[in-house]
Amino acid sequence: MTTAPAIELRTFTTLDTVRGDLLDVYADVRAPLLHLPNYAVTAFGERLDRHGTEPGFTAVLAYADGRPVGFAYGNTIEHGDRYWQRTSPAPAETYTERPTMSLKEGGVRLAWRKTGTARHIHDALLAARDEPFVTLMVNPAAGDGKVHALYESWGYEDIGQSQPSPASPVLTVMIRVIR
């Protein structure tokens, strides 16, 4: 792991001042995939706008020299949420009976990968959460499986699969205890 230059982590609970930075980093991080409908910046913007209005929305962005270099955001999901309804097999009630943090999206610019920046963002996002668990969906092919392996190294376990939209690939649903 390369040592990361100094970063500043900023936390946001609304999209008002940070939407542009999120779109900017997303477009850079997902550049090779932007031609696919599910990964297009417009599709991400629509998801972001929807997620930004959902309960418990929080985003953490990392800045270096005033420029956004990475982000993660999520919100709270409840028992019966469509997130759980789309997961197959149905998750254990242990995970769904109480509110859970859903990490919806994240990414770090290429120059900031393998510096610990992604982990710092992730941990800052979870630090103030009250939910007992955090869940996420990952494309098992992302980074030739390296992204999935990274989440496993952070304590996440596979619990099923989901295809959130017809344009989305089948994703692996993962979960871990927050603390």
C-alpha positions as CSV (number, residue, x, y, z in Angstrom):
1,M,0.0,0.0,0.0
2,T,1.3,3.4,-1.0
3,T,1.1,6.1,1.7
4,A,-1.6,8.6,0.9
5,P,-0.9,12.3,0.9
6,A,-2.9,14.3,3.4
7,I,-6.7,14.1,2.9
8,E,-9.5,15.9,4.5
9,L,-12.7,14.0,5.1
10,R,-16.0,15.9,4.9
11,T,-19.4,14.5,5.9
12,F,-22.6,15.6,4.3
13,T,-26.3,14.8,5.1
14,T,-27.8,16.5,2.1
15,L,-26.8,16.8,-1.6
16,D,-27.2,20.6,-1.8
17,T,-23.5,21.5,-1.8
18,V,-21.8,18.2,-2.7
19,R,-23.8,16.8,-5.7
20,G,-21.4,18.2,-8.2
21,D,-18.3,16.7,-6.5
22,L,-20.0,13.3,-6.3
23,L,-20.8,13.4,-10.0
24,D,-17.3,14.5,-10.8
25,V,-15.6,11.7,-8.9
26,Y,-18.0,9.1,-10.1
27,A,-17.4,10.0,-13.7
28,D,-13.7,9.7,-13.3
29,V,-13.9,6.5,-11.3
30,R,-16.3,4.8,-13.7
31,A,-14.9,6.2,-16.9
32,P,-14.3,2.8,-18.6
33,L,-18.0,1.8,-17.9
34,L,-19.8,5.1,-18.7
35,H,-21.0,3.8,-22.1
36,L,-23.1,1.1,-20.3
37,P,-26.6,2.3,-19.4
38,N,-26.5,1.4,-15.7
39,Y,-23.1,3.2,-15.3
40,A,-23.9,6.3,-17.2
41,V,-23.5,9.6,-15.3
42,T,-27.2,10.4,-15.9
43,A,-28.3,7.0,-14.4
44,F,-26.0,7.6,-11.4
45,G,-27.3,11.1,-11.0
46,E,-30.9,9.8,-10.9
47,R,-30.0,7.1,-8.3
48,L,-28.0,9.7,-6.3
49,D,-31.0,12.1,-6.2
50,R,-33.3,9.3,-5.0
51,H,-30.9,8.1,-2.4
52,G,-30.2,11.6,-1.2
53,T,-33.9,11.9,-0.1
54,E,-34.0,8.6,1.7
55,P,-33.8,8.3,5.5
56,G,-30.3,8.4,7.0
57,F,-28.5,9.7,3.9
58,T,-24.9,10.4,4.6
59,A,-22.0,11.0,2.2
60,V,-18.3,11.2,3.1
61,L,-15.9,12.7,0.6
62,A,-12.1,12.9,0.7
63,Y,-10.5,16.0,-0.5
64,A,-6.8,16.7,-1.3
65,D,-5.8,20.2,-2.0
66,G,-9.5,21.2,-2.2
67,R,-10.2,18.6,-4.9
68,P,-12.5,15.6,-4.3
69,V,-10.6,12.4,-4.7
70,G,-13.0,9.8,-3.4
71,F,-16.4,9.2,-1.8
72,A,-18.9,6.8,-0.3
73,Y,-22.5,7.3,0.6
74,G,-25.4,5.4,1.9
75,N,-28.6,5.5,3.9
76,T,-30.8,3.5,6.3
77,I,-32.9,0.6,5.0
78,E,-35.7,-1.0,7.0
79,H,-37.3,-4.4,7.2
80,G,-39.3,-4.9,4.0
81,D,-37.2,-2.4,2.0
82,R,-37.0,-3.2,-1.7
83,Y,-33.3,-3.7,-1.2
84,W,-34.1,-6.8,0.8
85,Q,-37.0,-7.9,-1.4
86,R,-34.6,-8.0,-4.4
87,T,-32.0,-10.1,-2.6
88,S,-32.0,-13.8,-3.3
89,P,-32.0,-16.0,-1.3
90,A,-33.9,-13.9,1.2
91,P,-31.5,-12.7,3.9
92,A,-31.7,-14.0,7.4
93,E,-34.0,-12.1,9.6
94,T,-31.1,-11.3,11.9
95,Y,-30.0,-8.8,9.2
96,T,-33.4,-7.4,8.2
97,E,-35.4,-7.2,11.5
98,R,-33.7,-3.9,12.5
99,P,-32.6,-0.9,10.4
100,T,-29.4,-1.5,8.5
101,M,-26.9,0.9,6.8
102,S,-26.8,0.4,3.1
103,L,-23.6,1.5,1.5
104,K,-25.0,2.6,-1.9
105,E,-21.9,3.7,-3.8
106,G,-18.3,4.6,-3.5
107,G,-15.1,5.1,-5.4
108,V,-11.6,6.6,-5.3
109,R,-9.8,8.2,-8.2
110,L,-7.1,6.1,-9.7
111,A,-4.1,8.0,-8.3
112,W,-5.6,7.5,-4.8
113,R,-6.1,3.8,-5.0
114,K,-4.0,1.5,-2.8
115,T,-3.3,4.4,-0.4
116,G,-5.8,3.6,2.3
117,T,-8.1,6.4,1.2
118,A,-11.0,4.1,0.4
119,R,-10.8,2.5,3.8
120,H,-10.6,5.9,5.6
121,I,-13.7,7.1,3.7
122,H,-15.6,3.8,4.5
123,D,-14.7,3.9,8.2
124,A,-15.7,7.6,8.5
125,L,-19.0,6.8,6.9
126,L,-19.7,4.0,9.4
127,A,-18.3,5.8,12.4
128,A,-21.5,7.7,13.3
129,R,-24.0,5.1,12.4
130,D,-26.3,3.5,14.9
131,E,-27.4,0.5,12.8
132,P,-25.9,-2.9,13.8
133,F,-25.1,-4.0,10.2
134,V,-23.9,-2.4,7.0
135,T,-24.7,-4.0,3.6
136,L,-23.6,-3.3,0.1
137,M,-23.8,-4.7,-3.4
138,V,-20.8,-5.3,-5.5
139,N,-20.3,-6.4,-9.1
140,P,-18.2,-9.6,-8.7
141,A,-16.4,-8.8,-11.9
142,A,-15.3,-5.3,-10.8
143,G,-11.5,-5.0,-11.0
144,D,-11.3,-8.7,-12.0
145,G,-12.7,-9.6,-8.6
146,K,-10.4,-7.3,-6.6
147,V,-13.2,-5.0,-5.4
148,H,-15.1,-8.0,-3.9
149,A,-11.9,-9.3,-2.3
150,L,-11.3,-5.9,-0.8
151,Y,-14.7,-5.9,0.8
152,E,-14.1,-9.4,2.1
153,S,-10.8,-8.2,3.7
154,W,-12.8,-5.5,5.4
155,G,-15.1,-8.1,7.0
156,Y,-18.0,-8.3,4.6
157,E,-19.6,-11.7,3.8
158,D,-21.6,-12.7,0.8
159,I,-25.3,-13.3,1.7
160,G,-26.9,-13.4,-1.8
161,Q,-27.4,-11.8,-5.1
162,S,-29.5,-8.9,-6.5
163,Q,-30.2,-7.3,-9.8
164,P,-31.5,-3.8,-8.8
165,S,-32.6,-2.9,-12.3
166,P,-32.8,-4.6,-15.7
167,A,-29.8,-2.6,-16.9
168,S,-27.7,-3.6,-13.8
169,P,-25.5,-6.7,-13.8
170,V,-26.2,-9.3,-11.1
171,L,-24.5,-8.1,-8.0
172,T,-23.3,-9.9,-4.9
173,V,-24.9,-8.7,-1.7
174,M,-22.5,-8.5,1.2
175,I,-23.0,-7.6,4.9
176,R,-20.9,-7.1,8.0
177,V,-21.3,-5.9,11.6
178,I,-20.6,-2.2,11.9
179,R,-18.8,-2.5,15.2
